[in-house]
């Protein structure tokens, strides 16, 4: 089955948008959540978030993302040994959704004001 010229244009636009989302996540974390280091994917729309600098155990990390930040991400441990301390973020979404998610995460990581 051949790709139509219209389909190829859409594919290129979609890949460009996802690459922009990856850059957005990397830059947002660098500027606002430096303890979390996103790994640029080689060939997918799934960004691994290296959360090891947070110093949390597995349950604390899951609680941080799910209960406190209200984000349903896959934790790295579910993918096997070596996944400890990582969360997996799907960036194939509108950028506004990614921004909201990262803001929620950033908020729960801010030291409580007195």
Buried (B, 14 or more C-beta within 10 A) or exposed (E): EEEEEEEEEEEEEEEEBBBEBBEBBBEBBEEBBEEBBBBEBEEEBBBBBBBBEBEBEEEEBBEBBBEBBEBEBBBBBEEEEEBBBBBBBBBEBEEEEBBEBBEBBBEEBEEEEE
